[in-house]
């Protein structure tokens, strides 16, 4: 049986490993001591099918049935709303056109989020078909499928050396080593570093820090039914979370791969943007964190065999789309590896393949 090693135990690695494990002997190697430690564990966890480049939207649409129906489904209704002031009308109009939302009155917007300030918010748009994703269940579901098919997960093993000889890949960590026929790079923010270890040309994948504050719900308000709501051009956003609100400045600061943390000034800027549109200021921050969203230069995923050495397979560059695209992205990679006809349209596949960046 074909042996496959997957580097990375986030949503990209676990989903592709689960898909591959039906037809191969698959092992996932994760550097941290738990799965989903970095970006996958710090996701805003929403699927909006019109979010992202056209190829990302194709993956969204191809993933939604799995997310809705597999293992009882992973989605709950949330809704999405954009709010703005007249001074940002041009950007607001661009968002409405790009995201397929429809305009609603300020009164309707305030009914959905009662703390909105009608003295500031003059423009609003709404889309009902946006859903929360139960990210932990999704991760564990893919891990369970992998193990049920005889696959393995190895944690606390950071790969330090990779070589390729006689059609085999050899990998080493500080205290173990492996060999495999096919190597899948699902290392998230470290994807280009893994490629460099393997002697593969990088794809230009850059990690960008995204910060998040969890703040107390406005006094007297049950926020559980509120939608996720955005400033124009995704300049900030807020989203209910277990009785509190997540508020993000939607920052994108390029950084080296690392265990990310949020900076106080960045969080303060995000909270200030949120407070500009509401009547009740933030009373207290409950916690904060940051994650790394990793993008290729064209901001779409990198999926499939490397054009130079096809036994090195990319499943990287998920950016902010990893959770919502995982079912279809992983299926596409598995189809490519085993030479099966893909289910996506040819133009979408071409926009995702590594060859486009070489």
N, C-alpha and C positions, 0 to 999 in steps of 0.2 A: 504493500500500500504506500502511496505517496506520503512522504513526511513533510509537514509544513510547520514552520515556527512563525509566530506572530509576535512582534515586539510592540508592546503597549497594551495595557489592560483598562483602557477607557472604553467609551461607547464604540469608537471605530474598531478597536482591536477585538473586543468581545463579540460584536455583531458579525464581523467578517469571519472570525474563528468559528462561530456557531454555524454559519452557512457552509464553510469549507469542511466542517467535521463530519458531515454526512458521507463524504467521499474520500476522506484522507485522515491520516493520523496527525492531529493538530495539538500543538502546545502553545499557550500564551505565556510570554515572559514579561513581567511587570517590574519596573525598578523600585517602586514604592512598596510599602508593606500591606497595602489594601488596593482593591480595584476602584476605578473611577475617582482617583485621589485628586487629580488636577482639574482640567476644564470640565470634565464630565460630572464632577461632584459639585460644580459651582455654576451650573447653568440656570438661566432664567426659565427654562423648561416650558416653552410655548411653541405650538405649531401654528403657523399662519402660512397657508399654501402660496400666497402671492409674495412671500418674502424671499429676497435674493435674486441673483441673476437668472436668466431663463433656464439654464441647465439645473440650477438649484431648485427652481420651481418645479421642473419636471421630476426631480427626485422627491420633492415634497408630495406631489400628487400621487406618485407611485408608492409612497410609504403610508399614506393615510389609512388605507383599508387595513393594513397590518396593525397600525397603532389603534385603530378603533375596535378591531375584532379579535386579534390574537390573544389567547389566554384571558378572555374576559374583557380585553381592551385596556389601554393605558391612558385614555383621554377623559377629561371632564370639561364641560363648557366654561369658557372664560370671557370671550369677546375682547375686542381691541378698539381703542378710541384714540384719535389724534385731536389735540386741542391747541389753539393758537390765538394770537392777537392779530388785528388787522395789519400791523406793521410787518408781519411775516406771511402775508397773504400769498405772495408768489411761491414761497417754499411750501406752504400748505397746499396750494393747488397742485404742485408737482407731486407731493406725497399722495394726494387723492388719486391722481392719474396713475401713479406707479403701483400703488398697493390695492387698487380695486375696491376701496372703501367708498361709502356714500355719505354725503353731507347730512347732518342732522342739526336741529335747532340747538341753541345754547340751553334752552329750558330742558330739552331732552337729555343733553349732556349732563346737566346738573342733577337730573333725576337719577342718572346712572352713577354719578360720583357727587354726592351732596356737598362736598367741601369745595368744589370748584367755585371760583370767584367770578360771578357774571359781570362784575365791573371790569375784569381784565380779559376773560375768555370771550372772544367775539366770533370764533370759528370753531367748528367741531365736525368730525367725521367718524363713522362707525362701521365696524365689520363684525357680524355675529359669529362667523365661522373661524374662530380662533380658540384653541383649546390648550389647557394645561396638560403637560405630559408627566406621568408618574415615572420620573427618571430612575429612581432606585429599582422599582419593579422591572423596568425595561432592561436595565443593566443585568439584574439578577436572572431575568428570563433568558437572556442570551447565554449567560454563564451556565445556567442549568441545562440548556440545550447542548452546549459544548460538552459538558460532563456526561450527559446521557448518551452521547455518541462516542464516548470513550476518550474524549479530549482531556487535557490537563491545563491547570493554571499554576504557574510558579511565580511567587511574589518575592520581593526584596532581592532581586537579581538585576543589577544594572550592567548592561553589556558594555564591555571595555575594548573588545577586539572582534573584528569580523574578517574572515578571509574566504576566498572562493577558488576552489581547485578541483579538477576532475569532476565537474558538474555538481559538486557539493559545497554547501555553505557551512563554515565552521564558526561558532560563536563562543566567546569566553566572557565570564564575569569574574569577580574577584575570587570566587570559590567553586565555580562549576564550569562545565563546557557542554556544548551541544553540536550536533551536525544535522543537516536537513537538506532536502531536495529543493524546497521553495522557501524563500524568506519574505515575509510580509511586513512592510514598514508602516505601522499604525502608531507611531511614537508621538503624535501630536506636536507640541512645541519643539520637540527634539527630532523631528522627522529628518531635517536636513543634516543634523549631526550624525544620525544613524546612517544616512546615505554616505556621508563622508567616511565613516569607519569602514563601510563596505566597498569603498572605492568607486561609488556611484556618483555621477554628477548631481549636484543639488538642484532643487526646483525653485529656489528663491522663496521658500516658505518662511514667513516672518511672524513671530508671536507678538500679539498686541494685548496690553493689559486692559482689563475691563473691571471696574470697581463697583462694589455694591454695599449699601448701608441697609440694615434692617432696623426700621424705626417703629416706635409705638403707634398704634392706630390712633387717629384723631379721637379725642374724648367723646364717648357716647355713641360712637359709630361702629356698626358691624360691617367690616370691609369685605367679608367673605364673598359677597355677590358682586363686588365691583369688578369692572374690566381691567385689563392692563391698559394704561394710558400713557401716551407719548407726547413729547414736544416735537415740533416740526424738524424734519431731517434727522430724526432720532437723536436730538440734542440732549435728551434725558428721558427716563421712563420710570413709572411706578407700577407695582404689581402686588396684589394681596398675597400674603404668605402666612398661613397658620395664625390668623388673628392679628397680624402685624402687616406692615407694608415694606416691600423692597423698593428702594429708591436708588437709581443709578445715574451717574452723569454720562453714561454711554461713552466713556473715554476709550480711546484707542491709541495708547502710547506704545510705540515699538520698543521692545526690550529683548534682552537675551533670555533663553529658556531658564526658568528658575521657579521655585515655589513662591508664587506671587502673593503680595500683600497690598492693601489699599493705603494710599497716602492721605493724610488728614485734609490737606488743602483740596485735593481732588474730590473727596467726599463732600466737603463743605460747599464746593461749587455746584455739585449735583443737587444737594439739598436746597440751595438757594434758588436754582432754576425751578424745582418743584414748588417751593413756597411762593414763587411769583404768581402761580396760577390758582392757589387755594386760599381759603379764608382762615385756615387754622395752621399756625406754624408747627414745625416738628418739635415735640416736647422732649424727646430723648431718643438717643440711638441705642439700640439693644445689642447690636453686634455689627461687624463689617468684615469684608473679605475682598479678594480679587482673584480673577482667573485669567488665563491666557487663551485668547482666541487666535488661532493660527491660520493665516491666509496666504495662498499663492498670489503672485502678482496680479492676476485677473480676478481674484476674489471668488473663485469657485474651486470645487474639490479636485483633488488629484487622485484618480482611481485607475488602477490597472498595471499590467506588466511594464517595467522600464524598457524603453526602446533599445538600450544598449545590451542589457542582460535581462531577458524576460523572466528568469526565475527569481528576480528581485521585483516584488510587487508593491506598488504604492496604494495606501489607503489613508490619505493624509489631506491637510489643508481644509479641514471641516469648518474653520472659522466659527461663526455663531450658529451653524446649521446642523451640527453633528447629531443631536438627538432627533430632530424632525426628519432627517434624511437617512438615518441609519438602516432601516429595513431595506430600502431600495438600493442604497449605495453598497451595502454588504452583498446583496444578491447580485448586483452588477459585477463586482469584483470576483465573486465565486464563478459566475458564468464565464468571465474572461479567462480565469485560471484553467477551467476545465473544458474550454472550447465550446461552450453551449451558446445557442442563439440568445443574445440579450433581449430583455423585454422593453427597454427604452428605445426611443427613436434614434436613428443614426446620427442626426445633428446634435442631439443632447450628449450622446456618447463621445462624439468627437470633441466636444467642449470640455469633457471631463478627463480624457486620456492624457497620460504624461507627455505624449509626443507634442502636444500643442505648445509646450514650454521649452522645447529644445530647438 
